[in-house]
Amino acid sequence: MIMVPEIGKTLMHDKDPAIIHTRTDKEMKRRIARYVIFLLISLLIATASYWAARKYVISGWDYNDAWIVSLENYRQLDDLEKETLSDPEWRTIKYTLILTFHTGEQKGNTFPVQVEHLKDSRLSLSKGKEYILSVDRFQDGHEMFSISDSFRFPMVIAFISGFASILCLGAGISGTRALAGLVLSLFLLGKWSLPTILSGTSPLLVAILSTGGIAGLTVMLVMRKVRYWPAAIFGSLGGAVAASTIGWAAVSLWNLAGVAAEGGNILASSFPGMNMQGILLASVIIGAIGAVLDVSISITSAMGELHEYDPEIGTLRLMRTGLNVGRDILGSMINTLILAYFGSSLIISLLIADSQPVLWSVLNDPTIAAEILRGIAGTAGLLLTVPVTAAGGAFWLVKAGGRNIN
């Protein structure tokens, strides 16, 4: 009897708005401090990755006609206003560059080098940055030096490692799982899919098997509860089948050869027997699997949580819930997919807009038709993913509800 009032006072004390506000402020400060620490750790990892990647490339550099150099200073030699050429597109600019060599026999030395560039090469020169210096040697003994490109590899590695560390530290185990799924998916595509296609295997078959593998890897790594896996994988494969079916029909009916895609002519000339239509279909399927997986996992997670809350829910009620969730996220996912395709073809879109062509000629162009095909097939995949995931997920969750599998 004596402790009851004390307990009441303690409870009233815990509900005091001032106390709650103080606790909230402390929690917010702890979160901000944690994120700042995560950011600092990510910057340290990115910096270490930069120097490690730079050292790796420089130590293994064995090219006799190219060097990694740092630009200390430069001076333009030619007066372009006074220069007259019959073809202005091939007008060149000469520079004297003060370079410090990091590779080759002159490693560690700094001296001037005269280089020549096309006027519109778009390669900007900045003091302190690193570049790749190349030389063209002619039979008469003449040598022409030029800056072929920036040496950006270490910075690319720094950004990748920094992003990966932020994802893992900030999102915890979920971010680590997502990153692992991405790495394994890219490994599957790079180490198995591409070599298998180049060896002569049907690109469509490889794409279907690859998307199945990617779907399985992603679902198993992203979704924590094992009994949700079959529903999500089943729904994503249904969407991939829809995308491939629509893609196959469009390629056949639109009479697309596949060579008009970016790099298509180069690939066709390098591998004369390559099935370019199959390559186009494979790109459609692989391009759509990411959005399809997103929809399938989202619907399955929502249905699974509802079934956890109410194990007695019926199959039809659970399926209607999945359909409603799918309809809500479908609009944004279709928009995301189409904008992604549009963004990847922005350069050619600008060229088309500048030429102001007739509408029918634009849609008749094989390159534009291929991009439209990707958008339509991807959208079809998303549309079918919703009912397949809702129906298959509802049936699986209800039938497997009695199993204690996590």
Rosetta blueprint (number, residue, H / E / L):
1 M L
2 I L
3 M H
4 V H
5 P H
6 E H
7 I H
8 G H
9 K H
10 T H
11 L H
12 M H
13 H H
14 D H
15 K L
16 D L
17 P H
18 A H
19 I H
20 I H
21 H H
22 T H
23 R H
24 T H
25 D H
26 K H
27 E H
28 M H
29 K H
30 R H
31 R H
32 I H
33 A H
34 R H
35 Y H
36 V H
37 I H
38 F H
39 L H
40 L H
41 I H
42 S H
43 L H
44 L H
45 I H
46 A H
47 T H
48 A H
49 S H
50 Y H
51 W H
52 A H
53 A H
54 R H
55 K H
56 Y H
57 V H
58 I H
59 S H
60 G L
61 W L
62 D L
63 Y L
64 N L
65 D L
66 A E
67 W E
68 I E
69 V E
70 S E
71 L E
72 E E
73 N E
74 Y E
75 R E
76 Q E
77 L L
78 D L
79 D L
80 L L
81 E L
82 K L
83 E L
84 T L
85 L L
86 S L
87 D L
88 P H
89 E H
90 W H
91 R L
92 T E
93 I E
94 K E
95 Y E
96 T E
97 L E
98 I E
99 L E
100 T E
101 F E
102 H L
103 T L
104 G L
105 E L
106 Q L
107 K L
108 G L
109 N L
110 T E
111 F E
112 P E
113 V E
114 Q E
115 V E
116 E E
117 H E
118 L E
119 K L
120 D L
121 S L
122 R L
123 L L
124 S L
125 L L
126 S L
127 K L
128 G L
129 K L
130 E E
131 Y E
132 I E
133 L E
134 S E
135 V E
136 D E
137 R E
138 F L
139 Q L
140 D L
141 G L
142 H L
143 E E
144 M E
145 F E
146 S E
147 I E
148 S E
149 D E
150 S E
151 F L
152 R L
153 F H
154 P H
155 M H
156 V H
157 I H
158 A H
159 F H
160 I H
161 S H
162 G H
163 F H
164 A H
165 S H
166 I H
167 L H
168 C H
169 L H
170 G H
171 A H
172 G H
173 I H
174 S H
175 G H
176 T H
177 R H
178 A H
179 L H
180 A H
181 G H
182 L H
183 V H
184 L H
185 S H
186 L H
187 F H
188 L H
189 L H
190 G H
191 K H
192 W H
193 S H
194 L H
195 P H
196 T H
197 I H
198 L H
199 S L
200 G L
201 T L
202 S L
203 P H
204 L H
205 L H
206 V H
207 A H
208 I H
209 L H
210 S H
211 T H
212 G H
213 G H
214 I H
215 A H
216 G H
217 L H
218 T H
219 V H
220 M H
221 L H
222 V H
223 M L
224 R L
225 K L
226 V H
227 R H
228 Y H
229 W H
230 P H
231 A H
232 A H
233 I H
234 F H
235 G H
236 S H
237 L H
238 G H
239 G H
240 A H
241 V H
242 A H
243 A H
244 S H
245 T H
246 I H
247 G H
248 W H
249 A H
250 A H
251 V H
252 S H
253 L H
254 W H
255 N L
256 L L
257 A L
258 G L
259 V L
260 A L
261 A L
262 E L
263 G L
264 G H
265 N H
266 I H
267 L H
268 A H
269 S H
270 S H
271 F L
272 P L
273 G L
274 M L
275 N L
276 M H
277 Q H
278 G H
279 I H
280 L H
281 L H
282 A H
283 S H
284 V H
285 I H
286 I H
287 G H
288 A H
289 I H
290 G H
291 A H
292 V H
293 L H
294 D H
295 V H
296 S H
297 I H
298 S H
299 I H
300 T H
301 S H
302 A H
303 M H
304 G H
305 E H
306 L H
307 H H
308 E H
309 Y H
310 D L
311 P L
312 E L
313 I L
314 G L
315 T H
316 L H
317 R H
318 L H
319 M H
320 R H
321 T H
322 G H
323 L H
324 N H
325 V H
326 G H
327 R H
328 D H
329 I H
330 L H
331 G H
332 S H
333 M H
334 I H
335 N H
336 T H
337 L H
338 I H
339 L H
340 A H
341 Y H
342 F H
343 G H
344 S H
345 S L
346 L H
347 I H
348 I H
349 S H
350 L H
351 L H
352 I H
353 A H
354 D H
355 S H
356 Q L
357 P L
358 V L
359 L H
360 W H
361 S H
362 V H
363 L H
364 N H
365 D L
366 P H
367 T H
368 I H
369 A H
370 A H
371 E H
372 I H
373 L H
374 R H
375 G H
376 I H
377 A H
378 G H
379 T H
380 A H
381 G H
382 L H
383 L H
384 L H
385 T H
386 V H
387 P H
388 V H
389 T H
390 A H
391 A H
392 G H
393 G H
394 A H
395 F H
396 W H
397 L H
398 V H
399 K H
400 A L
401 G L
402 G L
403 R L
404 N L
405 I L
406 N L
